[in-house]
Amino acid sequence: MLQESIVGKIDINIEDQLFALKSKHTQLETALKREQERPQPDNIRIQEIKREKLALKDQLLELTTN
């Protein structure tokens, strides 16, 4: 019974983490599009956003494969 409770909490915690990472990824996607649509986009900022998105994608992959 206790073990089932712990496993359930772990699953919920992972789901919360996945949701947070996906939300942040969506925010970065919006920021990237906004920056790219500017009359003079900041290419350095675009690269930073892309790196952040890639790092989040790696974290998502790690959580979903474990």
mmCIF file of the N, C-alpha and C atoms, coordinates in Angstrom:
data_MODEL
# 
_entry.id   MODEL 
# 
loop_
_atom_site.group_PDB 
_atom_site.id 
_atom_site.type_symbol 
_atom_site.label_atom_id 
_atom_site.label_alt_id 
_atom_site.label_comp_id 
_atom_site.label_asym_id 
_atom_site.label_entity_id 
_atom_site.label_seq_id 
_atom_site.pdbx_PDB_ins_code 
_atom_site.Cartn_x 
_atom_site.Cartn_y 
_atom_site.Cartn_z 
_atom_site.occupancy 
_atom_site.B_iso_or_equiv 
_atom_site.pdbx_formal_charge 
_atom_site.auth_seq_id 
_atom_site.auth_comp_id 
_atom_site.auth_asym_id 
_atom_site.auth_atom_id 
_atom_site.pdbx_PDB_model_num 
ATOM 1   N N  . MET A 1 1  ? 0.827  -1.199 0.000   1.00 0.00 ? 1  MET A N  1 
ATOM 2   C CA . MET A 1 1  ? 0.000  0.000  0.000   1.00 0.00 ? 1  MET A CA 1 
ATOM 3   C C  . MET A 1 1  ? 0.866  1.255  0.000   1.00 0.00 ? 1  MET A C  1 
ATOM 4   N N  . LEU A 1 2  ? 1.857  1.307  0.883   1.00 0.00 ? 2  LEU A N  1 
ATOM 5   C CA . LEU A 1 2  ? 2.737  2.465  0.952   1.00 0.00 ? 2  LEU A CA 1 
ATOM 6   C C  . LEU A 1 2  ? 3.514  2.619  -0.349  1.00 0.00 ? 2  LEU A C  1 
ATOM 7   N N  . GLN A 1 3  ? 3.981  1.505  -0.903  1.00 0.00 ? 3  GLN A N  1 
ATOM 8   C CA . GLN A 1 3  ? 4.742  1.557  -2.144  1.00 0.00 ? 3  GLN A CA 1 
ATOM 9   C C  . GLN A 1 3  ? 3.878  2.101  -3.286  1.00 0.00 ? 3  GLN A C  1 
ATOM 10  N N  . GLU A 1 4  ? 2.629  1.684  -3.357  1.00 0.00 ? 4  GLU A N  1 
ATOM 11  C CA . GLU A 1 4  ? 1.724  2.190  -4.387  1.00 0.00 ? 4  GLU A CA 1 
ATOM 12  C C  . GLU A 1 4  ? 1.534  3.695  -4.235  1.00 0.00 ? 4  GLU A C  1 
ATOM 13  N N  . SER A 1 5  ? 1.437  4.155  -3.009  1.00 0.00 ? 5  SER A N  1 
ATOM 14  C CA . SER A 1 5  ? 1.263  5.575  -2.747  1.00 0.00 ? 5  SER A CA 1 
ATOM 15  C C  . SER A 1 5  ? 2.485  6.361  -3.219  1.00 0.00 ? 5  SER A C  1 
ATOM 16  N N  . ILE A 1 6  ? 3.661  5.857  -2.937  1.00 0.00 ? 6  ILE A N  1 
ATOM 17  C CA . ILE A 1 6  ? 4.896  6.524  -3.350  1.00 0.00 ? 6  ILE A CA 1 
ATOM 18  C C  . ILE A 1 6  ? 4.991  6.559  -4.872  1.00 0.00 ? 6  ILE A C  1 
ATOM 19  N N  . VAL A 1 7  ? 4.700  5.440  -5.517  1.00 0.00 ? 7  VAL A N  1 
ATOM 20  C CA . VAL A 1 7  ? 4.749  5.379  -6.976  1.00 0.00 ? 7  VAL A CA 1 
ATOM 21  C C  . VAL A 1 7  ? 3.751  6.360  -7.575  1.00 0.00 ? 7  VAL A C  1 
ATOM 22  N N  . GLY A 1 8  ? 2.564  6.433  -7.015  1.00 0.00 ? 8  GLY A N  1 
ATOM 23  C CA . GLY A 1 8  ? 1.562  7.376  -7.494  1.00 0.00 ? 8  GLY A CA 1 
ATOM 24  C C  . GLY A 1 8  ? 2.034  8.812  -7.378  1.00 0.00 ? 8  GLY A C  1 
ATOM 25  N N  . LYS A 1 9  ? 2.680  9.147  -6.268  1.00 0.00 ? 9  LYS A N  1 
ATOM 26  C CA . LYS A 1 9  ? 3.201  10.500 -6.074  1.00 0.00 ? 9  LYS A CA 1 
ATOM 27  C C  . LYS A 1 9  ? 4.311  10.796 -7.067  1.00 0.00 ? 9  LYS A C  1 
ATOM 28  N N  . ILE A 1 10 ? 5.148  9.819  -7.333  1.00 0.00 ? 10 ILE A N  1 
ATOM 29  C CA . ILE A 1 10 ? 6.229  10.008 -8.300  1.00 0.00 ? 10 ILE A CA 1 
ATOM 30  C C  . ILE A 1 10 ? 5.650  10.265 -9.685  1.00 0.00 ? 10 ILE A C  1 
ATOM 31  N N  . ASP A 1 11 ? 4.630  9.489  -10.070 1.00 0.00 ? 11 ASP A N  1 
ATOM 32  C CA . ASP A 1 11 ? 3.995  9.684  -11.374 1.00 0.00 ? 11 ASP A CA 1 
ATOM 33  C C  . ASP A 1 11 ? 3.405  11.086 -11.492 1.00 0.00 ? 11 ASP A C  1 
ATOM 34  N N  . ILE A 1 12 ? 2.745  11.550 -10.436 1.00 0.00 ? 12 ILE A N  1 
ATOM 35  C CA . ILE A 1 12 ? 2.148  12.886 -10.455 1.00 0.00 ? 12 ILE A CA 1 
ATOM 36  C C  . ILE A 1 12 ? 3.248  13.940 -10.546 1.00 0.00 ? 12 ILE A C  1 
ATOM 37  N N  . ASN A 1 13 ? 4.327  13.745 -9.800  1.00 0.00 ? 13 ASN A N  1 
ATOM 38  C CA . ASN A 1 13 ? 5.435  14.690 -9.830  1.00 0.00 ? 13 ASN A CA 1 
ATOM 39  C C  . ASN A 1 13 ? 6.026  14.772 -11.235 1.00 0.00 ? 13 ASN A C  1 
ATOM 40  N N  . ILE A 1 14 ? 6.199  13.644 -11.892 1.00 0.00 ? 14 ILE A N  1 
ATOM 41  C CA . ILE A 1 14 ? 6.731  13.632 -13.251 1.00 0.00 ? 14 ILE A CA 1 
ATOM 42  C C  . ILE A 1 14 ? 5.754  14.327 -14.195 1.00 0.00 ? 14 ILE A C  1 
ATOM 43  N N  . GLU A 1 15 ? 4.470  14.066 -14.028 1.00 0.00 ? 15 GLU A N  1 
ATOM 44  C CA . GLU A 1 15 ? 3.467  14.731 -14.866 1.00 0.00 ? 15 GLU A CA 1 
ATOM 45  C C  . GLU A 1 15 ? 3.519  16.243 -14.675 1.00 0.00 ? 15 GLU A C  1 
ATOM 46  N N  . ASP A 1 16 ? 3.687  16.687 -13.433 1.00 0.00 ? 16 ASP A N  1 
ATOM 47  C CA . ASP A 1 16 ? 3.798  18.120 -13.157 1.00 0.00 ? 16 ASP A CA 1 
ATOM 48  C C  . ASP A 1 16 ? 5.035  18.702 -13.833 1.00 0.00 ? 16 ASP A C  1 
ATOM 49  N N  . GLN A 1 17 ? 6.140  17.974 -13.753 1.00 0.00 ? 17 GLN A N  1 
ATOM 50  C CA . GLN A 1 17 ? 7.377  18.428 -14.386 1.00 0.00 ? 17 GLN A CA 1 
ATOM 51  C C  . GLN A 1 17 ? 7.217  18.501 -15.901 1.00 0.00 ? 17 GLN A C  1 
ATOM 52  N N  . LEU A 1 18 ? 6.586  17.483 -16.473 1.00 0.00 ? 18 LEU A N  1 
ATOM 53  C CA . LEU A 1 18 ? 6.357  17.476 -17.918 1.00 0.00 ? 18 LEU A CA 1 
ATOM 54  C C  . LEU A 1 18 ? 5.497  18.666 -18.336 1.00 0.00 ? 18 LEU A C  1 
ATOM 55  N N  . PHE A 1 19 ? 4.442  18.914 -17.576 1.00 0.00 ? 19 PHE A N  1 
ATOM 56  C CA . PHE A 1 19 ? 3.560  20.040 -17.883 1.00 0.00 ? 19 PHE A CA 1 
ATOM 57  C C  . PHE A 1 19 ? 4.329  21.357 -17.824 1.00 0.00 ? 19 PHE A C  1 
ATOM 58  N N  . ALA A 1 20 ? 5.142  21.529 -16.785 1.00 0.00 ? 20 ALA A N  1 
ATOM 59  C CA . ALA A 1 20 ? 5.913  22.767 -16.631 1.00 0.00 ? 20 ALA A CA 1 
ATOM 60  C C  . ALA A 1 20 ? 6.911  22.938 -17.775 1.00 0.00 ? 20 ALA A C  1 
ATOM 61  N N  . LEU A 1 21 ? 7.583  21.858 -18.146 1.00 0.00 ? 21 LEU A N  1 
ATOM 62  C CA . LEU A 1 21 ? 8.554  21.936 -19.235 1.00 0.00 ? 21 LEU A CA 1 
ATOM 63  C C  . LEU A 1 21 ? 7.870  22.231 -20.568 1.00 0.00 ? 21 LEU A C  1 
ATOM 64  N N  . LYS A 1 22 ? 6.725  21.602 -20.803 1.00 0.00 ? 22 LYS A N  1 
ATOM 65  C CA . LYS A 1 22 ? 5.992  21.853 -22.049 1.00 0.00 ? 22 LYS A CA 1 
ATOM 66  C C  . LYS A 1 22 ? 5.484  23.298 -22.096 1.00 0.00 ? 22 LYS A C  1 
ATOM 67  N N  . SER A 1 23 ? 5.046  23.807 -20.960 1.00 0.00 ? 23 SER A N  1 
ATOM 68  C CA . SER A 1 23 ? 4.579  25.196 -20.901 1.00 0.00 ? 23 SER A CA 1 
ATOM 69  C C  . SER A 1 23 ? 5.717  26.162 -21.207 1.00 0.00 ? 23 SER A C  1 
ATOM 70  N N  . LYS A 1 24 ? 6.863  25.908 -20.606 1.00 0.00 ? 24 LYS A N  1 
ATOM 71  C CA . LYS A 1 24 ? 8.033  26.758 -20.854 1.00 0.00 ? 24 LYS A CA 1 
ATOM 72  C C  . LYS A 1 24 ? 8.452  26.669 -22.320 1.00 0.00 ? 24 LYS A C  1 
ATOM 73  N N  . HIS A 1 25 ? 8.395  25.469 -22.898 1.00 0.00 ? 25 HIS A N  1 
ATOM 74  C CA . HIS A 1 25 ? 8.743  25.285 -24.309 1.00 0.00 ? 25 HIS A CA 1 
ATOM 75  C C  . HIS A 1 25 ? 7.808  26.111 -25.197 1.00 0.00 ? 25 HIS A C  1 
ATOM 76  N N  . THR A 1 26 ? 6.531  26.112 -24.874 1.00 0.00 ? 26 THR A N  1 
ATOM 77  C CA . THR A 1 26 ? 5.553  26.900 -25.630 1.00 0.00 ? 26 THR A CA 1 
ATOM 78  C C  . THR A 1 26 ? 5.843  28.394 -25.504 1.00 0.00 ? 26 THR A C  1 
ATOM 79  N N  . GLN A 1 27 ? 6.203  28.829 -24.306 1.00 0.00 ? 27 GLN A N  1 
ATOM 80  C CA . GLN A 1 27 ? 6.542  30.238 -24.096 1.00 0.00 ? 27 GLN A CA 1 
ATOM 81  C C  . GLN A 1 27 ? 7.763  30.630 -24.927 1.00 0.00 ? 27 GLN A C  1 
ATOM 82  N N  . LEU A 1 28 ? 8.749  29.739 -24.969 1.00 0.00 ? 28 LEU A N  1 
ATOM 83  C CA . LEU A 1 28 ? 9.944  30.023 -25.757 1.00 0.00 ? 28 LEU A CA 1 
ATOM 84  C C  . LEU A 1 28 ? 9.629  30.057 -27.251 1.00 0.00 ? 28 LEU A C  1 
ATOM 85  N N  . GLU A 1 29 ? 8.750  29.176 -27.689 1.00 0.00 ? 29 GLU A N  1 
ATOM 86  C CA . GLU A 1 29 ? 8.346  29.166 -29.100 1.00 0.00 ? 29 GLU A CA 1 
ATOM 87  C C  . GLU A 1 29 ? 7.682  30.492 -29.466 1.00 0.00 ? 29 GLU A C  1 
ATOM 88  N N  . THR A 1 30 ? 6.842  30.994 -28.584 1.00 0.00 ? 30 THR A N  1 
ATOM 89  C CA . THR A 1 30 ? 6.186  32.285 -28.807 1.00 0.00 ? 30 THR A CA 1 
ATOM 90  C C  . THR A 1 30 ? 7.217  33.414 -28.848 1.00 0.00 ? 30 THR A C  1 
ATOM 91  N N  . ALA A 1 31 ? 8.154  33.387 -27.913 1.00 0.00 ? 31 ALA A N  1 
ATOM 92  C CA . ALA A 1 31 ? 9.200  34.414 -27.873 1.00 0.00 ? 31 ALA A CA 1 
ATOM 93  C C  . ALA A 1 31 ? 10.060 34.362 -29.134 1.00 0.00 ? 31 ALA A C  1 
ATOM 94  N N  . LEU A 1 32 ? 10.347 33.167 -29.604 1.00 0.00 ? 32 LEU A N  1 
ATOM 95  C CA . LEU A 1 32 ? 11.144 33.000 -30.816 1.00 0.00 ? 32 LEU A CA 1 
ATOM 96  C C  . LEU A 1 32 ? 10.417 33.590 -32.027 1.00 0.00 ? 32 LEU A C  1 
ATOM 97  N N  . LYS A 1 33 ? 9.156  33.253 -32.173 1.00 0.00 ? 33 LYS A N  1 
ATOM 98  C CA . LYS A 1 33 ? 8.374  33.788 -33.297 1.00 0.00 ? 33 LYS A CA 1 
ATOM 99  C C  . LYS A 1 33 ? 8.298  35.308 -33.231 1.00 0.00 ? 33 LYS A C  1 
ATOM 100 N N  . ARG A 1 34 ? 8.079  35.830 -32.031 1.00 0.00 ? 34 ARG A N  1 
ATOM 101 C CA . ARG A 1 34 ? 7.980  37.280 -31.846 1.00 0.00 ? 34 ARG A CA 1 
ATOM 102 C C  . ARG A 1 34 ? 9.297  37.959 -32.243 1.00 0.00 ? 34 ARG A C  1 
ATOM 103 N N  . GLU A 1 35 ? 10.403 37.369 -31.814 1.00 0.00 ? 35 GLU A N  1 
ATOM 104 C CA . GLU A 1 35 ? 11.716 37.945 -32.134 1.00 0.00 ? 35 GLU A CA 1 
ATOM 105 C C  . GLU A 1 35 ? 11.989 37.874 -33.637 1.00 0.00 ? 35 GLU A C  1 
ATOM 106 N N  . GLN A 1 36 ? 11.634 36.769 -34.263 1.00 0.00 ? 36 GLN A N  1 
ATOM 107 C CA . GLN A 1 36 ? 11.877 36.607 -35.694 1.00 0.00 ? 36 GLN A CA 1 
ATOM 108 C C  . GLN A 1 36 ? 11.022 37.553 -36.533 1.00 0.00 ? 36 GLN A C  1 
ATOM 109 N N  . GLU A 1 37 ? 9.878  37.962 -36.012 1.00 0.00 ? 37 GLU A N  1 
ATOM 110 C CA . GLU A 1 37 ? 8.970  38.842 -36.745 1.00 0.00 ? 37 GLU A CA 1 
ATOM 111 C C  . GLU A 1 37 ? 9.301  40.321 -36.578 1.00 0.00 ? 37 GLU A C  1 
ATOM 112 N N  . ARG A 1 38 ? 10.234 40.630 -35.696 1.00 0.00 ? 38 ARG A N  1 
ATOM 113 C CA . ARG A 1 38 ? 10.623 42.027 -35.504 1.00 0.00 ? 38 ARG A CA 1 
ATOM 114 C C  . ARG A 1 38 ? 11.279 42.558 -36.776 1.00 0.00 ? 38 ARG A C  1 
ATOM 115 N N  . PRO A 1 39 ? 11.183 43.874 -37.021 1.00 0.00 ? 39 PRO A N  1 
ATOM 116 C CA . PRO A 1 39 ? 11.823 44.447 -38.213 1.00 0.00 ? 39 PRO A CA 1 
ATOM 117 C C  . PRO A 1 39 ? 13.331 44.160 -38.271 1.00 0.00 ? 39 PRO A C  1 
ATOM 118 N N  . GLN A 1 40 ? 13.989 44.202 -37.115 1.00 0.00 ? 40 GLN A N  1 
ATOM 119 C CA . GLN A 1 40 ? 15.413 43.870 -37.046 1.00 0.00 ? 40 GLN A CA 1 
ATOM 120 C C  . GLN A 1 40 ? 15.611 42.870 -35.908 1.00 0.00 ? 40 GLN A C  1 
ATOM 121 N N  . PRO A 1 41 ? 15.425 41.589 -36.201 1.00 0.00 ? 41 PRO A N  1 
ATOM 122 C CA . PRO A 1 41 ? 15.535 40.577 -35.151 1.00 0.00 ? 41 PRO A CA 1 
ATOM 123 C C  . PRO A 1 41 ? 16.946 40.518 -34.565 1.00 0.00 ? 41 PRO A C  1 
ATOM 124 N N  . ASP A 1 42 ? 17.006 40.226 -33.290 1.00 0.00 ? 42 ASP A N  1 
ATOM 125 C CA . ASP A 1 42 ? 18.281 40.064 -32.589 1.00 0.00 ? 42 ASP A CA 1 
ATOM 126 C C  . ASP A 1 42 ? 18.715 38.606 -32.752 1.00 0.00 ? 42 ASP A C  1 
ATOM 127 N N  . ASN A 1 43 ? 19.683 38.386 -33.634 1.00 0.00 ? 43 ASN A N  1 
ATOM 128 C CA . ASN A 1 43 ? 20.111 37.022 -33.933 1.00 0.00 ? 43 ASN A CA 1 
ATOM 129 C C  . ASN A 1 43 ? 20.727 36.317 -32.731 1.00 0.00 ? 43 ASN A C  1 
ATOM 130 N N  . ILE A 1 44 ? 21.366 37.068 -31.870 1.00 0.00 ? 44 ILE A N  1 
ATOM 131 C CA . ILE A 1 44 ? 21.939 36.462 -30.664 1.00 0.00 ? 44 ILE A CA 1 
ATOM 132 C C  . ILE A 1 44 ? 20.813 35.972 -29.757 1.00 0.00 ? 44 ILE A C  1 
ATOM 133 N N  . ARG A 1 45 ? 19.791 36.784 -29.591 1.00 0.00 ? 45 ARG A N  1 
ATOM 134 C CA . ARG A 1 45 ? 18.633 36.380 -28.765 1.00 0.00 ? 45 ARG A CA 1 
ATOM 135 C C  . ARG A 1 45 ? 17.941 35.166 -29.377 1.00 0.00 ? 45 ARG A C  1 
ATOM 136 N N  . ILE A 1 46 ? 17.830 35.132 -30.697 1.00 0.00 ? 46 ILE A N  1 
ATOM 137 C CA . ILE A 1 46 ? 17.219 33.982 -31.366 1.00 0.00 ? 46 ILE A CA 1 
ATOM 138 C C  . ILE A 1 46 ? 18.001 32.712 -31.050 1.00 0.00 ? 46 ILE A C  1 
ATOM 139 N N  . GLN A 1 47 ? 19.324 32.786 -31.107 1.00 0.00 ? 47 GLN A N  1 
ATOM 140 C CA . GLN A 1 47 ? 20.148 31.616 -30.799 1.00 0.00 ? 47 GLN A CA 1 
ATOM 141 C C  . GLN A 1 47 ? 19.998 31.197 -29.337 1.00 0.00 ? 47 GLN A C  1 
ATOM 142 N N  . GLU A 1 48 ? 19.905 32.177 -28.435 1.00 0.00 ? 48 GLU A N  1 
ATOM 143 C CA . GLU A 1 48 ? 19.712 31.863 -27.015 1.00 0.00 ? 48 GLU A CA 1 
ATOM 144 C C  . GLU A 1 48 ? 18.393 31.126 -26.797 1.00 0.00 ? 48 GLU A C  1 
ATOM 145 N N  . ILE A 1 49 ? 17.342 31.614 -27.430 1.00 0.00 ? 49 ILE A N  1 
ATOM 146 C CA . ILE A 1 49 ? 16.028 30.981 -27.290 1.00 0.00 ? 49 ILE A CA 1 
ATOM 147 C C  . ILE A 1 49 ? 16.076 29.562 -27.834 1.00 0.00 ? 49 ILE A C  1 
ATOM 148 N N  . LYS A 1 50 ? 16.716 29.392 -28.980 1.00 0.00 ? 50 LYS A N  1 
ATOM 149 C CA . LYS A 1 50 ? 16.819 28.058 -29.577 1.00 0.00 ? 50 LYS A CA 1 
ATOM 150 C C  . LYS A 1 50 ? 17.590 27.102 -28.668 1.00 0.00 ? 50 LYS A C  1 
ATOM 151 N N  . ARG A 1 51 ? 18.647 27.599 -28.024 1.00 0.00 ? 51 ARG A N  1 
ATOM 152 C CA . ARG A 1 51 ? 19.407 26.755 -27.088 1.00 0.00 ? 51 ARG A CA 1 
ATOM 153 C C  . ARG A 1 51 ? 18.550 26.356 -25.890 1.00 0.00 ? 51 ARG A C  1 
ATOM 154 N N  . GLU A 1 52 ? 17.785 27.311 -25.375 1.00 0.00 ? 52 GLU A N  1 
ATOM 155 C CA . GLU A 1 52 ? 16.893 27.016 -24.246 1.00 0.00 ? 52 GLU A CA 1 
ATOM 156 C C  . GLU A 1 52 ? 15.849 25.977 -24.635 1.00 0.00 ? 52 GLU A C  1 
ATOM 157 N N  . LYS A 1 53 ? 15.282 26.135 -25.832 1.00 0.00 ? 53 LYS A N  1 
ATOM 158 C CA . LYS A 1 53 ? 14.280 25.168 -26.301 1.00 0.00 ? 53 LYS A CA 1 
ATOM 159 C C  . LYS A 1 53 ? 14.890 23.777 -26.428 1.00 0.00 ? 53 LYS A C  1 
ATOM 160 N N  . LEU A 1 54 ? 16.107 23.702 -26.959 1.00 0.00 ? 54 LEU A N  1 
ATOM 161 C CA . LEU A 1 54 ? 16.773 22.416 -27.115 1.00 0.00 ? 54 LEU A CA 1 
ATOM 162 C C  . LEU A 1 54 ? 17.051 21.774 -25.756 1.00 0.00 ? 54 LEU A C  1 
ATOM 163 N N  . ALA A 1 55 ? 17.477 22.580 -24.786 1.00 0.00 ? 55 ALA A N  1 
ATOM 164 C CA . ALA A 1 55 ? 17.725 22.054 -23.442 1.00 0.00 ? 55 ALA A CA 1 
ATOM 165 C C  . ALA A 1 55 ? 16.429 21.520 -22.828 1.00 0.00 ? 55 ALA A C  1 
ATOM 166 N N  . LEU A 1 56 ? 15.333 22.244 -23.017 1.00 0.00 ? 56 LEU A N  1 
ATOM 167 C CA . LEU A 1 56 ? 14.037 21.777 -22.510 1.00 0.00 ? 56 LEU A CA 1 
ATOM 168 C C  . LEU A 1 56 ? 13.610 20.491 -23.203 1.00 0.00 ? 56 LEU A C  1 
ATOM 169 N N  . LYS A 1 57 ? 13.853 20.425 -24.494 1.00 0.00 ? 57 LYS A N  1 
ATOM 170 C CA . LYS A 1 57 ? 13.500 19.220 -25.249 1.00 0.00 ? 57 LYS A CA 1 
ATOM 171 C C  . LYS A 1 57 ? 14.286 18.017 -24.720 1.00 0.00 ? 57 LYS A C  1 
ATOM 172 N N  . ASP A 1 58 ? 15.558 18.230 -24.398 1.00 0.00 ? 58 ASP A N  1 
ATOM 173 C CA . ASP A 1 58 ? 16.376 17.158 -23.818 1.00 0.00 ? 58 ASP A CA 1 
ATOM 174 C C  . ASP A 1 58 ? 15.823 16.720 -22.464 1.00 0.00 ? 58 ASP A C  1 
ATOM 175 N N  . GLN A 1 59 ? 15.404 17.680 -21.645 1.00 0.00 ? 59 GLN A N  1 
ATOM 176 C CA . GLN A 1 59 ? 14.832 17.351 -20.343 1.00 0.00 ? 59 GLN A CA 1 
ATOM 177 C C  . GLN A 1 59 ? 13.531 16.577 -20.504 1.00 0.00 ? 59 GLN A C  1 
ATOM 178 N N  . LEU A 1 60 ? 12.706 16.997 -21.458 1.00 0.00 ? 60 LEU A N  1 
ATOM 179 C CA . LEU A 1 60 ? 11.452 16.283 -21.728 1.00 0.00 ? 60 LEU A CA 1 
ATOM 180 C C  . LEU A 1 60 ? 11.736 14.847 -22.158 1.00 0.00 ? 60 LEU A C  1 
ATOM 181 N N  . LEU A 1 61 ? 12.700 14.685 -23.028 1.00 0.00 ? 61 LEU A N  1 
ATOM 182 C CA . LEU A 1 61 ? 13.054 13.352 -23.504 1.00 0.00 ? 61 LEU A CA 1 
ATOM 183 C C  . LEU A 1 61 ? 13.555 12.482 -22.355 1.00 0.00 ? 61 LEU A C  1 
ATOM 184 N N  . GLU A 1 62 ? 14.368 13.062 -21.492 1.00 0.00 ? 62 GLU A N  1 
ATOM 185 C CA . GLU A 1 62 ? 14.894 12.318 -20.346 1.00 0.00 ? 62 GLU A CA 1 
ATOM 186 C C  . GLU A 1 62 ? 13.767 11.863 -19.417 1.00 0.00 ? 62 GLU A C  1 
ATOM 187 N N  . LEU A 1 63 ? 12.812 12.743 -19.152 1.00 0.00 ? 63 LEU A N  1 
ATOM 188 C CA . LEU A 1 63 ? 11.695 12.382 -18.275 1.00 0.00 ? 63 LEU A CA 1 
ATOM 189 C C  . LEU A 1 63 ? 10.799 11.313 -18.892 1.00 0.00 ? 63 LEU A C  1 
ATOM 190 N N  . THR A 1 64 ? 10.597 11.385 -20.192 1.00 0.00 ? 64 THR A N  1 
ATOM 191 C CA . THR A 1 64 ? 9.683  10.441 -20.832 1.00 0.00 ? 64 THR A CA 1 
ATOM 192 C C  . THR A 1 64 ? 10.319 9.088  -21.107 1.00 0.00 ? 64 THR A C  1 
ATOM 193 N N  . THR A 1 65 ? 11.637 9.008  -21.111 1.00 0.00 ? 65 THR A N  1 
ATOM 194 C CA . THR A 1 65 ? 12.286 7.722  -21.370 1.00 0.00 ? 65 THR A CA 1 
ATOM 195 C C  . THR A 1 65 ? 12.650 6.985  -20.091 1.00 0.00 ? 65 THR A C  1 
ATOM 196 N N  . ASN A 1 66 ? 12.522 7.630  -18.959 1.00 0.00 ? 66 ASN A N  1 
ATOM 197 C CA . ASN A 1 66 ? 12.849 6.960  -17.678 1.00 0.00 ? 66 ASN A CA 1 
ATOM 198 C C  . ASN A 1 66 ? 11.649 6.318  -17.065 1.00 0.00 ? 66 ASN A C  1 
# 
